[in-house]
Amino acid sequence: MKTLMKTVSAAALGIIASAAVATADDGKLKIGMTFQEMNNPYFVSMLEALKEASAVLGADLVVTDAAHDVAKQISDVEDMLQQDIDILLLNPTDSAGIESAVKMAKDAGAIVVAVDANANGPVDTFVGSKNRDAGYMSCKYMAEALGGDGEVAILDGIPVIPILQRVEGCKAALEEFPGIALVDTQNGRQDRSVALGVVENMIQAHPNLEGIFSVNDGGAMGALAAIQGSGRDIKLTSVDGAPEAVDAIAKGTPFIETTAQFPRDQVRVGLGMALAQLWGARVVPSEVPIDVMVVDAKNAEGFGW
């Protein structure tokens, strides 16, 4: 899988390099990207990679933050189209609700690539993590760490497709362990402060709770604080690979694993797919899945996005 990822990334970088030459002859490229949120290191690292790639291209870059407001995100896309963007990179805050914006962008002649989360409508390509695999890998790790026996809970989040897929994968893994009982699922909204209170209540309600899976590292950090405050021996796993999560794992806390995604690679490959179509490719894939990787105490030190 690593070989495939390197091949895809190399191909995307080759497209970007070729396109950089083409832009000198054909005028300045304009790229727009709308994020579901920017109050998250995951998307900050994605933006950093996009800025680097745009600089290589000599392209203008327009970036907006929807702050989880689909109406704002639609308005942001409308504003970008008024600025005559050539490419729209879309990280939807609501996969169904953003469909009208996707249609507008296509009607305006823009190439539309969904990144990290897919969107309804005529998207040209979707580039995103294997989220179901991520949830599966984290919950299998947790179940094995518990010796295949014990009560566990899921700290859920905002019901967008990647989160739903992570929960689906988690439940599939837990079903493989007859001795594991899923006793609670609560929504921490992927937010540290919300998750802290939710997990405190979980721990009080379930005196035999031994494991928690969080759908992202933001919620997991709140869960970690609740676990440490309780003094209980509860193992925590998650998805993302955020720096503070990796650091907590390396330090030997109850946070024992995160299944890392690669946000920089997602946006690089997404931009590469858009450029391929913009410059005439007719065989650009409709979907490019990006591999995920378990990060635990064995490999946490030195890992980073």
Helices and strands as residue ranges (DSSP letters): H 2-26, E 30-35, H 41-57, E 60-65, H 70-82, E 87-90, H 99-107, E 111-115, E 125-129, H 131-145, E 149-156, H 161-174, E 179-187, H 192-205, E 209-214, H 217-230, E 235-240, H 243-250, E 255-260, H 263-278, E 287-290, E 293-295
